[in-house]
Amino acid sequence: MAGPTKDNPVTQWIQEIKVPAALISYTYRTIQKRFAKDLAPYNIGWGHFAILMSLYDEEGRSQDSLALSRGFDKTMIAKSVVKLEEEDFIRRQTDPEDKRVKRLYLTEKSRRLRPEMKRIGYGINDLLVKDFDEKESKVVLEYLRKVAMNASELESPLSTSPQDR
């Protein structure tokens, strides 16, 4: 199959899109499909992967701090943690200083998988910016961050619909 070019009929429509939401939606769906394919052998999905990656960076986090730090829904985190625990990727431990708080720790199984999980995550991210030099990669990341910050306003209770403006 031909790679993505302006003349490739499979991706030509991407050149014709005039609104960012459609491009973001396509990018999101495509990334999710790739994560699903790459993570299937481990019986986990993208949300589980994101939790593991966060714990690789900072083990012993509480479920609530994890949700806040990554913009995840607390219900999604709770369900994902149960699945990760059932699959022996993490263990929950009650915080000795605050019995209401559950801290999340990696298991030996998830520690062994760390290089593979990092390879999957970095591989997808590297592919997304493969045609960018270092400066362009930094610029696109800043633009995407601005788009994400603007999108966060859509979740605000003070946000108004476009038709209300």
Backbone hydrogen bonds in HBPLUS format (Angstrom, degrees):
<---DONOR---> <-ACCEPTOR-->    atom                        ^
c    i                          cat <-CA-CA->   ^        H-A-AA   ^      H-
h    n   atom  resd res      DA  || num        DHA   H-A  angle D-A-AA Bond
n    s   type  num  typ     dist DA aas  dist angle  dist       angle   num
A0008-ASN N   A0005-THR O   3.23 MM   3  5.24 157.0  2.28 103.0 109.9     1
A0011-THR N   A0008-ASN O   3.07 MM   3  5.59 135.6  2.27 112.6 123.0     2
A0012-GLN N   A0008-ASN O   2.76 MM   4  5.60 119.1  2.14 150.9 168.7     3
A0014-ILE N   A0011-THR O   2.97 MM   3  5.53 145.3  2.09 114.8 124.2     4
A0015-GLN N   A0012-GLN O   2.99 MM   3  5.58 134.4  2.21 114.3 124.5     5
A0016-GLU N   A0013-TRP O   2.97 MM   3  5.08 139.2  2.14 100.2 112.5     6
A0017-ILE N   A0014-ILE O   3.39 MM   3  5.48 155.4  2.46 102.3 108.8     7
A0024-ILE N   A0020-PRO O   2.84 MM   4  6.02 163.0  1.87 162.9 168.4     8
A0025-SER N   A0021-ALA O   2.85 MM   4  5.92 157.7  1.90 144.5 151.0     9
A0026-TYR N   A0022-ALA O   3.01 MM   4  6.18 163.4  2.04 145.3 149.4    10
A0027-THR N   A0023-LEU O   2.94 MM   4  6.08 165.2  1.97 147.3 151.9    11
A0028-TYR N   A0024-ILE O   2.83 MM   4  5.98 165.1  1.85 153.1 157.4    12
A0029-ARG N   A0025-SER O   2.95 MM   4  6.16 171.3  1.96 154.9 156.9    13
A0030-THR N   A0026-TYR O   2.94 MM   4  6.09 162.9  1.97 153.3 158.2    14
A0031-ILE N   A0027-THR O   2.95 MM   4  6.11 162.4  1.98 152.9 157.6    15
A0032-GLN N   A0028-TYR O   2.89 MM   4  6.10 162.8  1.92 154.7 159.8    16
A0033-LYS N   A0029-ARG O   2.97 MM   4  6.19 155.7  2.03 147.1 153.2    17
A0034-ARG N   A0030-THR O   3.09 MM   4  6.35 155.9  2.15 145.1 151.4    18
A0035-PHE N   A0031-ILE O   2.89 MM   4  6.16 164.0  1.91 156.8 161.1    19
A0036-ALA N   A0032-GLN O   2.88 MM   4  6.06 161.4  1.92 148.5 154.1    20
A0037-LYS N   A0033-LYS O   3.02 MM   4  6.25 156.5  2.07 145.2 151.0    21
A0038-ASP N   A0034-ARG O   2.89 MM   4  6.12 171.1  1.89 157.5 159.7    22
A0039-LEU N   A0035-PHE O   2.79 MM   4  5.77 151.2  1.87 154.4 161.4    23
A0040-ALA N   A0036-ALA O   3.05 MM   4  5.79 125.8  2.36 136.9 146.9    24
A0042-TYR N   A0039-LEU O   2.89 MM   3  5.49 150.2  1.98 119.3 128.7    25
A0043-ASN N   A0040-ALA O   3.00 MM   3  5.05 164.5  2.03 110.7 115.7    26
A0049-PHE N   A0045-GLY O   2.93 MM   4  6.20 159.0  1.98 153.2 160.1    27
A0050-ALA N   A0046-TRP O   2.83 MM   4  6.12 158.1  1.88 156.0 161.3    28
A0051-ILE N   A0047-GLY O   3.14 MM   4  6.39 151.5  2.23 141.0 147.9    29
A0052-LEU N   A0048-HIS O   2.96 MM   4  6.29 164.6  1.98 154.1 158.1    30
A0053-MET N   A0049-PHE O   2.86 MM   4  6.14 164.5  1.89 157.5 161.7    31
A0054-SER N   A0050-ALA O   3.04 MM   4  6.18 153.7  2.11 140.7 147.8    32
A0055-LEU N   A0051-ILE O   2.91 MM   4  6.20 154.6  1.98 151.0 158.4    33
A0056-TYR N   A0052-LEU O   2.78 MM   4  6.07 142.3  1.92 149.5 161.0    34
A0057-ASP N   A0053-MET O   3.23 MM   4  6.50 143.4  2.37 137.9 146.3    35
A0057-ASP N   A0054-SER O   3.15 MM   3  5.18 124.6  2.47  92.9 106.6    36
A0058-GLU N   A0054-SER O   2.88 MM   4  6.17 146.4  1.99 142.5 153.1    37
A0060-GLY N   A0104-LEU O   2.77 MM  44  4.88 142.0  1.91 172.3 167.3    38
A0104-LEU N   A0061-ARG O   2.80 MM  43  5.57 152.8  1.87 153.3 160.7    39
A0066-LEU N   A0062-SER O   3.02 MM   4  6.21 153.8  2.09 148.3 155.9    40
A0067-ALA N   A0063-GLN O   2.99 MM   4  6.28 157.6  2.05 149.3 154.9    41
A0068-LEU N   A0064-ASP O   2.98 MM   4  6.25 165.2  2.00 154.2 157.6    42
A0069-SER N   A0065-SER O   2.91 MM   4  5.95 155.7  1.97 145.1 151.7    43
A0071-GLY N   A0067-ALA O   3.04 MM   4  5.77 114.9  2.48 143.1 155.7    44
A0072-PHE N   A0067-ALA O   3.00 MM   5  4.60 136.3  2.20 136.5 140.7    45
A0077-ILE N   A0073-ASP O   3.03 MM   4  6.37 159.7  2.07 154.5 160.4    46
A0078-ALA N   A0074-LYS O   2.94 MM   4  6.14 163.3  1.96 147.9 152.3    47
A0079-LYS N   A0075-THR O   3.01 MM   4  6.26 166.0  2.03 154.1 156.7    48
A0080-SER N   A0076-MET O   2.90 MM   4  6.01 160.4  1.94 149.9 156.2    49
A0081-VAL N   A0077-ILE O   2.81 MM   4  5.95 155.8  1.87 155.0 161.4    50
A0082-VAL N   A0078-ALA O   3.19 MM   4  6.42 155.5  2.25 144.4 150.0    51
A0083-LYS N   A0079-LYS O   3.18 MM   4  6.51 163.1  2.21 148.3 152.0    52
A0084-LEU N   A0080-SER O   2.88 MM   4  6.13 163.6  1.90 153.1 157.8    53
A0085-GLU N   A0081-VAL O   2.87 MM   4  6.00 148.9  1.97 146.3 154.9    54
A0086-GLU N   A0082-VAL O   2.89 MM   4  6.15 157.8  1.94 150.8 157.1    55
A0087-GLU N   A0083-LYS O   2.93 MM   4  6.16 146.2  2.04 148.0 157.2    56
A0089-PHE N   A0084-LEU O   2.80 MM   5  5.14 169.7  1.81 165.6 162.1    57
A0088-ASP N   A0085-GLU O   3.05 MM   3  4.99 159.3  2.10 104.1 109.3    58
A0107-THR N   A0089-PHE O   3.10 MM  18  5.44 144.2  2.24 135.9 129.7    59
A0091-ARG N   A0105-TYR O   2.79 MM  14  5.30 148.6  1.89 148.0 156.7    60
A0105-TYR N   A0091-ARG O   2.91 MM  14  5.30 158.6  1.96 156.7 163.2    61
A0093-GLN N   A0103-ARG O   2.86 MM  10  5.16 152.6  1.93 146.5 154.2    62
A0103-ARG N   A0093-GLN O   2.72 MM  10  5.16 173.6  1.73 155.2 153.0    63
A0095-ASP N   A0101-VAL O   2.88 MM   6  5.48 168.3  1.89 157.9 157.6    64
A0098-ASP N   A0095-ASP O   3.27 MM   3  5.30 136.7  2.47  99.2 110.5    65
A0101-VAL N   A0098-ASP O   2.95 MM   3  5.73 161.8  1.99 127.6 132.5    66
A0111-ARG N   A0107-THR O   3.00 MM   4  6.25 152.9  2.07 149.5 157.9    67
A0112-ARG N   A0108-GLU O   2.97 MM   4  6.19 155.5  2.03 150.6 155.9    68
A0113-LEU N   A0109-LYS O   3.22 MM   4  6.50 140.5  2.38 138.4 148.9    69
A0114-ARG N   A0111-ARG O   3.25 MM   3  5.25 155.6  2.31 100.5 107.8    70
A0116-GLU N   A0113-LEU O   2.98 MM   3  5.33 115.3  2.41 109.8 125.7    71
A0117-MET N   A0113-LEU O   2.89 MM   4  6.11 163.9  1.92 164.6 170.0    72
A0118-LYS N   A0114-ARG O   2.92 MM   4  6.07 165.1  1.94 159.7 163.6    73
A0119-ARG N   A0115-PRO O   2.90 MM   4  6.06 152.4  1.98 141.1 149.3    74
A0120-ILE N   A0116-GLU O   2.96 MM   4  6.22 158.3  2.01 149.7 154.6    75
A0121-GLY N   A0117-MET O   2.99 MM   4  6.23 174.5  2.00 154.3 155.5    76
A0122-TYR N   A0118-LYS O   2.81 MM   4  5.83 170.3  1.82 156.8 159.6    77
A0123-GLY N   A0119-ARG O   2.86 MM   4  5.63 146.0  1.97 135.2 145.6    78
A0124-ILE N   A0120-ILE O   3.12 MM   4  6.33 159.7  2.16 150.3 153.9    79
A0125-ASN N   A0121-GLY O   3.11 MM   4  6.36 168.5  2.12 151.0 154.4    80
A0126-ASP N   A0122-TYR O   2.73 MM   4  5.82 158.7  1.78 150.3 156.7    81
A0127-LEU N   A0123-GLY O   3.03 MM   4  6.17 155.2  2.09 142.7 149.1    82
A0128-LEU N   A0124-ILE O   3.13 MM   4  6.43 150.1  2.23 146.2 153.8    83
A0129-VAL N   A0126-ASP O   3.23 MM   3  5.47 136.3  2.44 101.4 112.2    84
A0130-LYS N   A0127-LEU O   3.34 MM   3  4.96 171.3  2.34 104.8 104.5    85
A0132-PHE N   A0129-VAL O   3.05 MM   3  5.36 164.0  2.07 121.1 122.3    86
A0137-SER N   A0133-ASP O   2.87 MM   4  6.10 156.8  1.93 157.8 165.1    87
A0138-LYS N   A0134-GLU O   3.11 MM   4  6.39 154.2  2.18 146.4 152.2    88
A0139-VAL N   A0135-LYS O   2.99 MM   4  6.29 157.6  2.05 150.3 156.8    89
A0140-VAL N   A0136-GLU O   2.82 MM   4  6.02 168.4  1.83 157.5 160.1    90
A0141-LEU N   A0137-SER O   3.02 MM   4  6.11 153.4  2.10 140.5 148.1    91
A0142-GLU N   A0138-LYS O   3.04 MM   4  6.29 152.9  2.11 143.5 150.5    92
A0143-TYR N   A0139-VAL O   2.91 MM   4  6.25 156.7  1.97 152.5 159.3    93
A0144-LEU N   A0140-VAL O   2.83 MM   4  6.04 161.2  1.86 150.8 156.1    94
A0145-ARG N   A0141-LEU O   2.86 MM   4  6.04 148.2  1.96 142.6 151.9    95
A0146-LYS N   A0142-GLU O   2.97 MM   4  6.26 151.4  2.05 143.9 151.1    96
A0147-VAL N   A0143-TYR O   2.94 MM   4  6.27 158.4  1.98 150.3 156.2    97
A0148-ALA N   A0144-LEU O   2.84 MM   4  6.08 159.7  1.88 147.8 153.6    98
A0149-MET N   A0145-ARG O   2.82 MM   4  6.07 155.5  1.88 148.1 155.0    99
A0150-ASN N   A0146-LYS O   2.90 MM   4  6.16 159.8  1.94 149.9 155.4   100
A0151-ALA N   A0147-VAL O   2.80 MM   4  6.06 154.2  1.86 147.8 156.0   101
A0152-SER N   A0148-ALA O   2.88 MM   4  6.13 138.3  2.05 142.8 153.9   102
A0153-GLU N   A0150-ASN O   3.09 MM   3  5.54 147.2  2.20 107.6 116.7   103
A0154-LEU N   A0151-ALA O   2.88 MM   3  5.42 151.1  1.96 114.0 122.7   104
A0155-GLU N   A0152-SER O   3.14 MM   3  5.54 150.5  2.23 106.8 114.8   105
A0156-SER N   A0153-GLU O   3.14 MM   3  5.07 147.7  2.25  97.5 107.2   106
A0159-SER N   A0156-SER O   3.01 MM   3  5.17 161.4  2.05 108.4 114.4   107
A0164-ASP N   A0161-SER O   2.83 MM   3  5.23 148.7  1.92 112.4 122.7   108
A0165-ARG N   A0162-PRO O   3.20 MM   3  5.42 163.9  2.22 108.0 112.9   109
